[in-house]
Amino acid sequence: MNTPILSVSDLVVSAGRNLQIVRGTSFDIGPGEILGLVGESGCGKSMTSLAAMGLLPHGIGVTGGKILLNGADITHLAPHQRVKQGCGRIAMVFQEPMTSLNPVLRIGDQIKEAVRVHDRTASPPARARELLDMVRIPDAAHQLDAFPHELSGGMRQRVMIAIALACRPAVLIADEPTTALDVTVQRQVLGLIRELCDSLDMGVLFITHDLGVVAQLADRVAVMYAGGLVETGDVVPLFAAPLHPYTAGLMACLPDPTSDDPLLPTIPGSAPRPDEIKDGCPFAPRCSRVQDRCRRGPVPVAFNDLGQSARCHFPLNHEVPA
């Protein structure tokens, strides 16, 4: 990988002084690269992204680790301070565009506002048309006068991507951006994100619970559980042979169109809340390979020759002691 645009190292996000929501998370994103961040709801994906944006809610903060953007430490900088230091920008696209767009303003006005704030060298009307063309909205000049309710869900999400691109970001964070879309529109939006990543040489952190989307879009995958990363690797070898039992469990839950079983496989139990996490591996209560060693002490990171890593005492490429 090239020199990372975004580098997150041993990130700890806490509520108050002691309740860790994100625990020692590390990953890098290079230019033109898409990293898929995968995990169940409540595992810390969105809190990780909000920490990177500098938008953590009141009472929650970064209590450990570093976030570097183009080599500059932005861990404790507000978004406007990052711009002043000239270290680049991070933009974010959220899950539901209808709750992100102002329903009483035309989309052209909303895009032009973003341009005026973030790109003072550009003409707002011209840049707004350019951005709509960039996200493949047909008849951009006419659509600038539309209100959000006059557009389909897929078109509204394209508008949100256009607004995010108004600041010419070094990194785009997409937090479940296709969850509310049907599969045909989802595929179009994923293709658009891939195209923009390549053409703008932009890093993308794509957050989702859908492994099928990750397999289609991402270059690398980071699997998150209970606030920490349990496995990372390139998308092809990781999907071919996962190392962590949690990753394998998520993949086993994918629907199999050739199966006659009417029931989908599931991982027993549920992910722990931050205040329920104890010593040892947090996945141990749900793991079919659990041993006594898993329930105490730190969990080592295992590697293979393909660059995958898994935080597990007994990864799937090793035998469990009898």
Phi, psi and omega per residue, in radians:
M1 nan 2.533 3.058
N2 -1.165 3.064 3.085
T3 -0.960 2.243 -3.050
P4 -1.106 2.487 2.946
I5 -1.374 -0.828 3.131
L6 -2.063 2.220 3.125
S7 -2.251 2.061 3.107
V8 -1.909 2.176 -3.029
S9 -2.241 2.045 3.065
D10 0.883 0.733 -3.074
L11 -1.185 2.271 3.034
V12 -2.162 2.168 3.070
V13 -2.040 2.244 -3.039
S14 -2.253 2.586 2.943
A15 -1.713 2.086 -3.010
G16 1.240 -2.547 -3.087
R17 -1.672 -0.504 -2.913
N18 -2.102 -0.340 -3.037
L19 -1.544 1.807 -3.097
Q20 -1.474 2.176 3.111
I21 -1.678 -0.694 3.023
V22 -2.076 2.293 -2.956
R23 -2.188 1.732 2.996
G24 1.107 0.727 -3.086
T25 -1.496 2.351 3.139
S26 -2.382 2.358 3.005
F27 -2.876 2.797 3.079
D28 -2.178 2.618 3.029
I29 -2.284 2.184 3.140
G30 -1.663 2.991 3.103
P31 -1.119 2.385 3.142
G32 1.221 0.339 -3.093
E33 -2.042 2.490 3.059
I34 -1.982 2.106 3.053
L35 -1.818 2.129 3.075
G36 -1.567 2.125 3.101
L37 -1.811 1.982 -2.938
V38 -2.069 2.578 3.035
G39 2.893 2.912 3.114
E40 -1.185 2.878 3.065
S41 -1.052 2.413 3.107
G42 1.508 0.140 -3.092
C43 -1.553 -0.101 3.082
G44 1.918 0.107 -3.098
K45 -1.089 -0.898 -3.085
S46 -1.186 -0.633 3.094
M47 -1.118 -0.620 3.066
T48 -1.092 -0.777 -3.126
S49 -1.186 -0.686 3.120
L50 -1.166 -0.584 3.046
A51 -1.117 -0.738 3.112
A52 -1.121 -0.588 3.131
M53 -1.381 -0.291 -3.014
G54 1.311 0.531 -3.042
L55 -2.170 0.551 3.127
L56 -1.133 2.510 3.129
P57 -1.099 2.806 3.099
H58 -1.032 2.357 -3.135
G59 1.592 -0.122 3.100
I60 -2.114 2.338 -3.095
G61 -2.637 2.936 3.058
V62 -1.384 2.108 -3.107
T63 -2.000 0.059 3.111
G64 -2.959 2.714 3.092
G65 1.489 -3.072 -3.088
K66 -2.390 2.635 2.989
I67 -2.167 2.052 -3.133
L68 -1.947 2.294 3.057
L69 -2.075 2.011 -3.047
N70 0.912 0.670 3.077
G71 1.484 -0.158 -3.132
A72 -1.651 2.411 -3.134
D73 -1.353 1.961 -3.119
I74 -1.974 0.250 -2.979
T75 -0.896 -0.788 -3.040
H76 -2.018 0.357 3.130
L77 -1.662 2.408 2.987
A78 -1.259 2.781 -3.104
P79 -0.928 -0.737 -3.106
H80 -1.198 -0.500 3.096
Q81 -1.239 -0.584 3.113
R82 -1.120 -0.708 -3.140
V83 -1.122 -0.742 -3.138
K84 -1.075 -0.599 -3.126
Q85 -1.407 -0.124 3.072
G86 1.209 0.472 -3.091
C87 -1.619 0.070 3.116
G88 1.808 3.138 -3.063
R89 -2.263 2.662 2.986
I90 -2.076 2.288 3.107
A91 -2.024 2.778 -3.061
M92 -2.375 2.439 3.032
V93 -2.037 2.227 -3.051
F94 -1.693 3.057 -2.993
Q95 -1.181 -0.824 -3.005
E96 -2.002 1.814 -3.061
P97 -1.139 -0.482 -3.085
M98 -1.161 -0.490 3.094
T99 -1.545 -0.160 3.132
S100 -1.693 -0.510 3.122
L101 -1.509 2.554 3.072
N102 -1.345 2.065 -3.030
P103 -1.211 -0.290 -3.074
V104 -1.817 0.077 3.088
L105 -1.997 2.450 3.062
R106 -1.123 2.610 -3.059
I107 -1.124 -0.556 3.099
G108 -1.056 -0.713 3.119
D109 -1.134 -0.645 -3.123
Q110 -1.224 -0.665 3.097
I111 -1.209 -0.743 -3.131
K112 -1.111 -0.605 3.076
E113 -1.076 -0.758 3.110
A114 -1.110 -0.672 3.120
V115 -1.139 -0.771 -3.129
R116 -1.070 -0.629 -3.105
V117 -1.327 -0.714 -2.926
H118 -1.874 -0.275 -3.040
D119 -2.474 1.326 -3.007
R120 -1.288 -0.151 3.102
T121 -1.472 -0.214 -3.056
A122 -1.744 2.689 2.993
S123 -1.368 2.062 -3.081
P124 -0.951 -0.810 3.138
P125 -1.094 -0.770 -3.117
A126 -1.179 -0.726 -3.141
R127 -1.161 -0.633 3.105
A128 -1.092 -0.761 3.094
R129 -1.120 -0.717 3.131
E130 -1.064 -0.732 -3.125
L131 -1.168 -0.701 3.094
L132 -1.144 -0.661 3.049
D133 -1.105 -0.677 -3.097
M134 -1.100 -0.608 -3.123
V135 -1.657 0.248 2.993
R136 1.132 0.723 2.985
I137 -1.623 2.072 -3.091
P138 -1.202 2.649 3.105
D139 0.917 0.984 -3.013
A140 -1.017 -0.702 -3.095
A141 -1.052 -0.669 3.124
H142 -1.293 -0.705 -3.073
Q143 -1.199 -0.356 3.093
L144 -1.042 -0.449 -3.118
D145 -1.565 -0.019 -3.089
A146 -1.392 2.654 2.973
F147 -1.592 2.720 -3.100
P148 -0.929 -0.675 -3.080
H149 -1.214 -0.223 3.141
E150 -1.517 -0.079 -3.121
L151 -1.908 2.700 3.059
S152 -1.265 2.939 3.119
G153 -1.038 -0.719 3.131
G154 -1.139 -0.706 3.111
M155 -1.167 -0.686 3.102
R156 -1.090 -0.673 3.118
Q157 -1.178 -0.604 3.058
R158 -1.117 -0.664 3.079
V159 -1.086 -0.731 3.118
M160 -1.092 -0.665 3.087
I161 -1.139 -0.715 3.108
A162 -1.057 -0.758 3.114
I163 -1.097 -0.705 3.116
A164 -1.105 -0.642 -3.114
L165 -1.325 -0.207 -3.104
A166 -1.056 -0.481 -3.128
C167 -1.584 0.118 -3.116
R168 0.894 1.077 -3.007
P169 -1.252 2.615 2.973
A170 -1.370 -0.548 -3.121
V171 -2.344 2.357 3.035
L172 -1.941 2.191 3.038
I173 -1.776 2.135 3.131
A174 -1.988 1.888 -3.059
D175 -1.721 1.721 3.139
E176 0.884 0.890 -2.994
P177 -1.306 -0.207 -3.083
T178 -2.015 0.098 -3.057
T179 -1.060 -0.668 -3.065
A180 -1.529 0.112 -3.059
L181 -1.847 2.658 3.056
D182 -1.282 2.905 -2.930
V183 -1.132 -0.597 -3.140
T184 -1.168 -0.839 3.117
V185 -1.167 -0.640 3.101
Q186 -0.991 -0.790 -3.130
R187 -1.093 -0.682 3.124
Q188 -1.137 -0.749 -3.129
V189 -1.177 -0.689 3.090
L190 -1.091 -0.731 3.093
G191 -1.084 -0.662 3.110
L192 -1.123 -0.768 3.132
I193 -1.085 -0.732 3.105
R194 -1.093 -0.753 -3.137
E195 -1.103 -0.774 3.142
L196 -1.168 -0.680 3.098
C197 -1.026 -0.774 -3.115
D198 -1.251 -0.789 -3.034
S199 -1.275 -0.573 -3.119
L200 -1.689 -0.026 -3.109
D201 0.935 0.774 -3.027
M202 -1.807 2.492 3.003
G203 -1.426 2.532 -3.132
V204 -2.280 2.246 2.954
L205 -1.823 1.918 -3.057
F206 -1.843 1.975 -3.069
I207 -1.733 2.264 -3.108
T208 -2.825 2.860 2.958
H209 -1.855 0.006 -3.012
D210 -1.727 1.836 -3.134
L211 -1.149 -0.508 3.100
G212 -1.097 -0.692 3.089
V213 -1.133 -0.743 3.140
V214 -1.090 -0.756 -3.139
A215 -1.070 -0.592 -3.112
Q216 -1.362 -0.577 -2.909
L217 -1.926 -0.737 -2.868
A218 -1.410 2.718 2.974
D219 -1.572 -0.724 3.094
R220 -2.290 2.821 -3.080
V221 -2.241 2.435 2.977
A222 -2.198 2.113 -3.096
V223 -1.739 2.206 -3.038
M224 -1.982 2.433 3.095
Y225 -2.566 2.256 3.066
A226 0.923 0.715 3.045
G227 1.515 -0.051 -3.131
G228 -2.324 2.755 3.082
L229 -1.395 2.285 3.115
V230 -1.848 -0.351 3.103
E231 -2.760 2.477 3.027
T232 -2.418 2.700 3.108
G233 2.953 2.967 3.022
D234 -1.122 2.596 -2.944
V235 -1.117 -0.716 -3.041
V236 -1.189 -0.952 3.132
P237 -1.132 -0.573 -3.135
L238 -1.156 -0.722 3.127
F239 -1.271 -0.508 3.133
A240 -1.278 -0.634 -3.082
A241 -2.664 1.426 3.109
P242 -1.119 2.623 3.138
L243 -1.701 -0.606 -3.049
H244 -1.605 2.396 3.121
P245 -1.006 -0.535 3.118
Y246 -1.183 -0.762 3.088
T247 -1.047 -0.788 3.114
A248 -1.084 -0.655 3.110
G249 -1.138 -0.719 3.084
L250 -1.087 -0.733 -3.133
M251 -1.178 -0.604 3.121
A252 -1.172 -0.379 -3.136
C253 -1.419 -0.135 3.115
L254 -1.171 2.422 3.125
P255 -1.070 2.410 3.088
D256 -1.941 1.884 -3.080
P257 -1.138 -0.271 -3.133
T258 -1.612 -0.095 -3.075
S259 -1.458 2.496 3.060
D260 -1.584 -0.117 -3.115
D261 -1.296 2.128 -3.123
P262 -1.268 -0.236 -3.107
L263 -1.794 2.410 3.061
L264 -1.435 2.499 3.023
P265 -1.087 2.602 3.100
T266 -2.355 2.782 2.994
I267 -1.583 2.135 -3.100
P268 -1.077 2.632 3.106
G269 1.372 -2.864 -3.136
S270 -2.524 2.804 -3.140
A271 -1.144 2.459 -3.107
P272 -1.288 2.630 2.966
R273 -1.266 2.777 -3.140
P274 -0.947 -0.598 -3.123
D275 -1.423 -0.021 3.119
E276 -1.781 -0.114 -3.072
I277 -1.321 2.233 -3.107
K278 -2.006 -3.030 3.094
D279 -1.091 2.739 3.122
G280 1.520 -2.868 -3.102
C281 -1.360 2.193 -3.134
P282 -1.187 -0.309 3.126
F283 -1.517 -0.136 -3.052
A284 -0.917 -0.743 -3.113
P285 -1.114 -0.293 -3.095
R286 -1.948 -0.026 -2.953
C287 -1.593 2.362 3.121
S288 -1.379 -0.198 -3.112
R289 -1.876 0.240 -3.003
V290 -1.126 2.448 3.042
Q291 -2.226 2.951 -3.122
D292 -0.985 -0.656 -3.114
R293 -1.044 -0.521 -3.078
C294 -1.186 -0.369 -3.015
R295 -1.624 0.089 -3.120
R296 -2.561 2.633 3.038
G297 1.246 3.099 3.124
P298 -1.223 2.676 -3.133
V299 -1.813 2.193 -3.108
P300 -1.306 2.832 3.069
V301 -1.749 2.194 3.107
A302 -1.791 2.563 -3.121
F303 -2.183 2.772 2.943
N304 -2.183 -3.129 -3.055
D305 -1.281 -0.189 -3.107
L306 -1.672 0.118 3.107
G307 1.540 0.049 3.068
Q308 -1.318 2.616 3.031
S309 -2.369 2.535 3.137
A310 -2.492 2.344 3.097
R311 -1.543 1.590 -3.018
C312 -2.792 2.411 3.040
H313 -1.195 -0.616 -3.041
F314 -2.292 1.244 3.123
P315 -1.076 2.860 -2.991
L316 -1.204 -0.203 3.045
N317 -1.616 0.201 3.067
H318 -2.213 2.631 3.095
E319 -1.393 2.530 3.032
V320 -1.464 2.314 3.137
P321 -0.998 2.483 3.134
A322 -1.226 nan nan
